Amino acid sequence: MSKETEKQRWQRNFADLLQELRVAQTGVQILFAFLLTLPFSNGFTRTTEFQKDVYIVALLAAAAATAMIISPVAFHRALFRQGRKPELVRFAHTMATGGLAFMLIAMVSAVLLITDFVLSRPIAFLLTAVTAVCFLAFWVVLPFARRNWGDDDIADEEDLPARD
């Protein structure tokens, strides 16, 4: 079994990041599209000022998430065939992290908007808080806690052949 070269490792890291961004991109684009159409629906005229403010937060956060999650594609086009894969991977990582943060804000804001529209405000806040805790647990707490669960997996990964 041959060890992967540094160039192969950067290429693999970039391919992994692109796959992750594809998953995130689909979710944020669906949410963004929903938010773009919402003001044109009949029931939107019944929203309160608070709900309109929450809508603007959700819309702008979804727009920011979309911009950040798609930006590695533009960066890749600008650096194409320049041998700067490490720089591209670092940039894509930063944009993916920022995009997920804005996506979290957009998702939680959208939940608050909808629950506040159909339920009482205290219940809406409660359900939104539960949603935020779930997102933070699955997107932040568990992944970062997992980083410290031992080095056994790292040794196992080093024995695997490089992916194409």
Disulfide bonds with the S-S distance in Angstrom:
none
